[in-house]
Amino acid sequence: MFCNIINPRDVLSLFERMSDEDCELLNIADRPEKFMITTIAVPPIAIRPSVMMEGSQSNENDITERLKRIIQVNASLQQELQDMKNMAAWDHLQAEVGLYINSDVRGVPYPFQVAKPLAGFIQRLKGKQGRFRGNLSGKRVEYTGRTVISPDPNLKITEVAIPIQMARILTYPERVNQYNIEKLRQCVRNGPYKYPGARMIRYPDGEMRLLMGSFRKRLADELGFGVIVDRHLEDGDVVLFNRQPSLHRMSIMCHRARVMPWRTLRFNESVCNPYNADFDGDEMNMHVPQTEEARAEALMLMGVQNNLCTPKNGEILVASTQDFLTSSFLITRKDIFYDRAAFSLICSYMGDGMDLIDLPTPAIIKPIELWTGKQIFSVLLRPNARMRVFVNLTLKEKNYSKPKNASERELETMCPNDGFVYFRNSELISGQLGKATLGNGNKDGLYSILLRDYNAHAAASCMNRLAKLSARWIGNHGFSIGIDDVQPDNDLNERKRETILNGYNSCDEKIELYNKGKLDLQPGCDAAQTLEAVITGILNQIRNETGQVCMKKLHWRNSPLIMSQCGSKGSPINISQMIACVGQQSVGGRRAPNGFIDRSLPHFPRQSKTPAAKGFVANSFYSGLTATEFFFHTMGGREGLVDTAVKTADTGYMSRRLIKALEDLSIHYDNTVRNASGCIVQFLYGDDGMDPALMEGKNGFPLNFDRLFMKVKATCPSREHKYLSPVEISALIEQKLPESESTPDGGLSDASKAFKKSVKAFLLEEHEKGSEIIMKFGEDATVENQETVIRVAQKIGGITEGQLRAFIDTCMSRYHLKRIEAGSAIGAIGAQSIGEPGTQMTLKTFHFAGVASMNVTLGVPRIKEIINGAKKILTPIITAELDRDDNVNIARMVKARIDKTVLGQIAKSIKTVMTSRLGSIVITLDMNRIEDSQLCIDANTVRESIMQTPKIKPKQLQINVLDVTKLEVVPLVDRGKLHFELHSLKNMLPNVIVKGIKTVERAVVNKGKEKYKDKEGKVKEREKYSLVVEGTGLQEVMGTEGVDGRKTKSNHIIEIQQTLGIEAARWCIIEEIQFIMSNHGMSIDIRHMMLLADLMTFRGEVLGITRFGIQKMDKSVLMLASFEKTSDHLFHASASGKADKIEGVSECIIMGVPMQLGTGILKVIQRDEKPELTYASDPIISAY
C-alpha cells in the first residue's frame, strides 16, 4: 500500500491557494495559513531574565531554554530537508514549538518528553499566579502600609491612628494654592525625614525634584501656585483600611487618618465586626488614594459612616462590643446612683471638652441630689436641649423574663430582671442595656434607630461618646474574672450529682430494653438508631438541667454571668461547662464511635453503650477531666479544626465563582437588572426595587410600622385634639394614599400598591387594638372617675388626625428614599452576601425536622449542590402533604403505595423445586406481613411485577399462579442450562420491586402539629401527618393516590424543573438557600437569593455557577479567560475570530478602563468649543 506523507510546507502552500470565498464557506474567521506557525514570537529579555550563579555561570529562564531547543532542532531540520524520508525532525520541531507555547500539551512523542517540564506561555498566563489573575485582575500597588492593629476607644469610629514612621513614607500629592502655601513651604523645608515634611515636588512642566539635599529652603521659598508637593500624611487625610480575607464590601472602608506615635495601626473597637478583626496579632493594610476624585468617592461610597449597615440583610454591623456592653450593662443597673460631682465627672468622660452638656433633673432630690446610671444614657443620647434627637424604642434584652402573677398589661414592662428596655423621647425609662440594644446584628437596636430616624452622624456620634465613657468608667470601676468565679458550692455539686445519677439510670433502663428487644422504635429507625437518639436526648437534658441550676445559683456580681447576660462574651453553656458539666462530645453529629473492636476505648467493656463509654463528660473544666473524658473531648475539638480548614477552601472557591458569575449585574435607569451585554435578568430588582441595606422591618420589609407608629405618637402628642373613628381613619387614609405613582405609564406599581395596602391594614389594626384598650379601661372605671379614665385610655389607644397624617407622610417619604439607586453593583453585593456567611457554616449533615433517622445535607455542601445545579444530590428528599392529614392509618396506606417494596420483604419462602423433567422456583407470600404493611399485593400482582422487571426476560419464563399466596416460575431453557438459570433467578427474584416507586429509597410518616382556629375563633392545635420520602421521582409521588400534589415539593432543583418547570425551579433555589441559612441561624435578604436564582434560570434552563454554566451565560472572552480554562478560551476565541467589547467588570479591570457600574454608569460629555446656534422659525407656528 502506497502512503504519501505531506510535510508542513506542502500544507502551507495548499492553504495559501484557498480563496476567501472558500474560507467564508468553511466559517474560518481569518486566512487559514495563519494556523501554520512560520515565525515565532521571541519575548524581550526583561520577561525572561538570566539568573547569575556562582562564578561566571548563569541559569537561563525556561522560555530561553525552550527557544534554544527550537533553534537547534530547526538547524538540524535544515540539514535533513534534502532527505524527505526522515520525518523525525519535523515531528521534533512540532513538539518543541508546541511545548514552547504550552508545556502541558498532550500527545508529545515519548522521545521528546523531558523529566522536568519547562514552563511555556500558557503556564505564564493561567492559574492563581498567572498573568490574568496575578497581574491583570489584581495588582501589587504603591502607597500602602501594613502593620499590627491595636484598639483605641478614644478614636472616633471614622478615624484610624497611623504611626509617624508610616506617615513619613506614605505621601499625598497636594497642589499649592493661596490657602496651603505656607503649610507646604514648611513641609518642603522639613524634608522627607522630619515630620510633617515632604518627599518630592512636581512642577507643571513634568520636572520632579526629590527633597533629599540642603537646597530645600530655596525650593520652599520659590514654591508657586499650581505646583504639586508630595507631603507626608497628616491628620484628616483620607485612607482606605482593609483586612484580609476580604469577604464582603465592609472588609475595606474609608477612614480619616490620625498621625500618632508608636508602631501600630489603631482604631475604635466598634469597627472590629465588619473587618472580623481581633487584637491577638492581626495585621491590616492601609491604602492612600492619590487624587481628589478618588478621595471624594472613597468618602461617599466607602466611608465608615455610610456603611454602618450590611447590605446582606440591613442589620447594623458597626456597633458597640465586649467591654462597651459590659460597662453599659453595669452602669444601667437599678442600684447605681451618683452625686452631682460624680455625675458631672462621668458626663465629662463621654465628650472631648467641646460639647455643651445639660444636666437632667436628679432622680432623688432629698436628702441629697442623686442621679441614676440610666440618666447617664439619657445624657449620652441627648447631651443638650439644642440636639433634636428623640429616640423611641422598646425591646427585650437577653436577661428578660416574664413576671409571675402579673396582669396582661404588666406582662411586658414589669420584668424582675430589668430586661425590658424602654426609651421615650431619648429618656431611658427602664432596662439594663446589653447587646440587643447596643450590639450588632439587629434592626431594632439603638444605633439602627438613630441611623434610620436621623442620620449616620447621629449614630456615629453616639457610638463615639459611648466608647469613651465605657472605657474610662470600666477602668475606674474595675471588672475582672478569676478562679473564684467558676468555683461551685457544695449544694450545686450535690444537685449535679443527683441529676447525672438520674440521667445515667434512665440510660441504663433504655439500654436494658434494647438488649431485650423491647425498645419502642422511632419512625424510620431501627433499634440501634432509636437507642442512640433516646440516649442523646437524655444526656443533653442532663447538661441543660445542670446548667440551669448553675445559672440560678450564681451571684449577680459573678463576672462570667454578667458577660453572658449582657452579650459581651460567652453563653450559659460556656458557664455551665466551666462550673457544672461539660456534657456529651459529638463526632460527626453522633456519640463517640468505636475506635477499637466493639468499643470506643480499651478502658470500657465490649458492646458498652453507657454514657461514659460513648463520650459523655460528667466533670466540669473546674473539677478537671479524667483521661478518657479528655480523650473524647479532644476528638470533638479536632473535628472542629478539620471542619474549619476544609470549609475555608470550599467557601473561598464558591465565593469566587459566585462573584465571577454575578459581577457585571447592575441596576439601570429603567429599574431593570441587566448584565454587561444588556441582557435583562430582572425587570425590577427583588420585585420591588428596594435596597436591602436600608430595610428596617423583618424579612426584608421596608419599614417597621410598630416602632414608627410609637415614635409618631411620642413626638406628636395628642394634647386636646379629637380622636378619630374608624370611618374617619379610612377616609383620611384614602385621601393621603392616592392611587397615583411616578411610573413611566402613569399607573401604580405593584410594589407601591402592596406597600400602601400594608400601611392601611396596619392603621386599621392599630385602631382596633386601641378600641379594645378603651373598652377595657371603660369596664374598670367607676362613675366618679369615668371621664378621666376614658381620656387616659384615648391617649394610649386613640389616633388623632395630626398623628395619622404624620405617620402616613413619614411612611411614604421613607419608602421612596429606600429605593435602590441606578448603577448599584447588586451582583457583586449579592454574591458576597451569600458567600460570606458560608465561612461560618459547618460541613455537617443534620437530621430532617422531626425525623431522627433521615439525614439532610446542609451547610456548605448543600449550597455547593445548589449553585452547581447538580444533577445528582446527596440526600434528595420529597415532602408530600396528604389529602387527609389527620389519620395515621391513611398516612401509612399512602406510604405503602410510595415506599419501594421488594419481593424478598413479603415472601415467606423462595424455594427451588427439581423434578425428573422440569425445574422451577416456588414463591410463597407472607400474607400477614402484607396485611400489617397495608399493601394490596397478591400472587397476580407479583406475577405482573416479575414480568415487567428489566433484567428478567419474560419470553424465557412461564409463571403459573397456583393460588392467592403461591406462584411458580418455570424457566423455558434447555436442560443443560436449567441449573444455571434457576440459580440466577433465585438471586434476582428477592430484589424484584412488587410495589412502590423504584427511585424511592424509603418513605417515613412524619407527625407534626398544626395550629387552626375553631368556629369560635380560638387558636387550637391538632396532629398533622405528612410523608417524608427519601429519593427521587417527584412526578410519581405527586400522582400517587392520597397525596396532595399541589403541596408536594422536592429539594432536587433539576427534578423540580423537569416536573414543574423553570419558575418552580427558580423558587426552589430561593427556598433552599433560605432554609440552609435559617438552619444555621443566619438571615440573608431574599432579594440576593432572587437575583442568584434569576441568573441561574433566566436562559430557560438551570445553569450552575461552574465553568460550564458561566460559559453558557454569554460572557466575554477576557472574563472567561480570567476565570478558568484560560488557554482553551483564548485558542477558541482566536480560531473563531471573536471580538471583546470590553463591557464587563473583569475586562475593564484587565484593560484599565472605568467599568459601567456605580459612578461609571453615566458619562459626562463636555464641548471643547462653543458651537454657533442658529434658530430656524418653527414650522407649526409659521404656518398660521
Secondary structure as GFF3:
##gff-version 3
##sequence-region A 1 1184
A	DSSP	alpha_helix	8	16	.	.	.	ID=ss1
A	DSSP	alpha_helix	20	25	.	.	.	ID=ss2
A	DSSP	three_ten_helix	32	35	.	.	.	ID=ss3
A	DSSP	three_ten_helix	45	47	.	.	.	ID=ss4
A	DSSP	beta_strand	51	52	.	.	.	ID=ss5
A	DSSP	beta_strand	58	59	.	.	.	ID=ss6
A	DSSP	alpha_helix	62	80	.	.	.	ID=ss7
A	DSSP	alpha_helix	88	101	.	.	.	ID=ss8
A	DSSP	three_ten_helix	110	112	.	.	.	ID=ss9
A	DSSP	alpha_helix	121	125	.	.	.	ID=ss10
A	DSSP	pi_helix	131	136	.	.	.	ID=ss11
A	DSSP	beta_strand	144	151	.	.	.	ID=ss12
A	DSSP	beta_strand	159	163	.	.	.	ID=ss13
A	DSSP	alpha_helix	164	169	.	.	.	ID=ss14
A	DSSP	beta_strand	171	175	.	.	.	ID=ss15
A	DSSP	alpha_helix	181	190	.	.	.	ID=ss16
A	DSSP	beta_strand	198	202	.	.	.	ID=ss17
A	DSSP	beta_strand	208	210	.	.	.	ID=ss18
A	DSSP	alpha_helix	216	221	.	.	.	ID=ss19
A	DSSP	beta_strand	228	232	.	.	.	ID=ss20
A	DSSP	beta_strand	238	242	.	.	.	ID=ss21
A	DSSP	three_ten_helix	249	251	.	.	.	ID=ss22
A	DSSP	beta_strand	252	260	.	.	.	ID=ss23
A	DSSP	beta_strand	265	267	.	.	.	ID=ss24
A	DSSP	three_ten_helix	269	271	.	.	.	ID=ss25
A	DSSP	alpha_helix	272	275	.	.	.	ID=ss26
A	DSSP	beta_strand	283	287	.	.	.	ID=ss27
A	DSSP	alpha_helix	292	302	.	.	.	ID=ss28
A	DSSP	three_ten_helix	304	307	.	.	.	ID=ss29
A	DSSP	alpha_helix	323	331	.	.	.	ID=ss30
A	DSSP	beta_strand	337	338	.	.	.	ID=ss31
A	DSSP	alpha_helix	340	349	.	.	.	ID=ss32
A	DSSP	beta_strand	371	372	.	.	.	ID=ss33
A	DSSP	alpha_helix	373	381	.	.	.	ID=ss34
A	DSSP	beta_strand	393	396	.	.	.	ID=ss35
A	DSSP	beta_strand	420	424	.	.	.	ID=ss36
A	DSSP	beta_strand	427	430	.	.	.	ID=ss37
A	DSSP	alpha_helix	435	438	.	.	.	ID=ss38
A	DSSP	alpha_helix	446	453	.	.	.	ID=ss39
A	DSSP	alpha_helix	456	477	.	.	.	ID=ss40
A	DSSP	three_ten_helix	483	486	.	.	.	ID=ss41
A	DSSP	alpha_helix	490	516	.	.	.	ID=ss42
A	DSSP	alpha_helix	527	553	.	.	.	ID=ss43
A	DSSP	alpha_helix	559	566	.	.	.	ID=ss44
A	DSSP	alpha_helix	572	579	.	.	.	ID=ss45
A	DSSP	beta_strand	583	584	.	.	.	ID=ss46
A	DSSP	three_ten_helix	612	614	.	.	.	ID=ss47
A	DSSP	beta_strand	616	617	.	.	.	ID=ss48
A	DSSP	alpha_helix	627	662	.	.	.	ID=ss49
A	DSSP	beta_strand	666	667	.	.	.	ID=ss50
A	DSSP	beta_strand	673	674	.	.	.	ID=ss51
A	DSSP	beta_strand	680	682	.	.	.	ID=ss52
A	DSSP	three_ten_helix	685	687	.	.	.	ID=ss53
A	DSSP	three_ten_helix	692	694	.	.	.	ID=ss54
A	DSSP	three_ten_helix	698	700	.	.	.	ID=ss55
A	DSSP	alpha_helix	705	715	.	.	.	ID=ss56
A	DSSP	alpha_helix	726	736	.	.	.	ID=ss57
A	DSSP	alpha_helix	750	780	.	.	.	ID=ss58
A	DSSP	alpha_helix	786	797	.	.	.	ID=ss59
A	DSSP	alpha_helix	801	817	.	.	.	ID=ss60
A	DSSP	alpha_helix	826	835	.	.	.	ID=ss61
A	DSSP	three_ten_helix	836	840	.	.	.	ID=ss62
A	DSSP	beta_strand	845	848	.	.	.	ID=ss63
A	DSSP	beta_strand	851	857	.	.	.	ID=ss64
A	DSSP	alpha_helix	859	868	.	.	.	ID=ss65
A	DSSP	beta_strand	877	881	.	.	.	ID=ss66
A	DSSP	alpha_helix	888	898	.	.	.	ID=ss67
A	DSSP	beta_strand	901	902	.	.	.	ID=ss68
A	DSSP	alpha_helix	903	906	.	.	.	ID=ss69
A	DSSP	beta_strand	907	914	.	.	.	ID=ss70
A	DSSP	beta_strand	919	925	.	.	.	ID=ss71
A	DSSP	alpha_helix	927	932	.	.	.	ID=ss72
A	DSSP	alpha_helix	939	947	.	.	.	ID=ss73
A	DSSP	three_ten_helix	954	956	.	.	.	ID=ss74
A	DSSP	beta_strand	957	961	.	.	.	ID=ss75
A	DSSP	beta_strand	966	971	.	.	.	ID=ss76
A	DSSP	alpha_helix	975	988	.	.	.	ID=ss77
A	DSSP	three_ten_helix	989	991	.	.	.	ID=ss78
A	DSSP	beta_strand	993	995	.	.	.	ID=ss79
A	DSSP	beta_strand	1000	1013	.	.	.	ID=ss80
A	DSSP	beta_strand	1019	1031	.	.	.	ID=ss81
A	DSSP	alpha_helix	1034	1038	.	.	.	ID=ss82
A	DSSP	three_ten_helix	1045	1047	.	.	.	ID=ss83
A	DSSP	beta_strand	1049	1050	.	.	.	ID=ss84
A	DSSP	alpha_helix	1053	1060	.	.	.	ID=ss85
A	DSSP	alpha_helix	1062	1079	.	.	.	ID=ss86
A	DSSP	alpha_helix	1086	1097	.	.	.	ID=ss87
A	DSSP	alpha_helix	1107	1111	.	.	.	ID=ss88
A	DSSP	alpha_helix	1117	1123	.	.	.	ID=ss89
A	DSSP	alpha_helix	1126	1136	.	.	.	ID=ss90
A	DSSP	alpha_helix	1145	1151	.	.	.	ID=ss91
A	DSSP	three_ten_helix	1158	1161	.	.	.	ID=ss92
A	DSSP	alpha_helix	1179	1183	.	.	.	ID=ss93
###
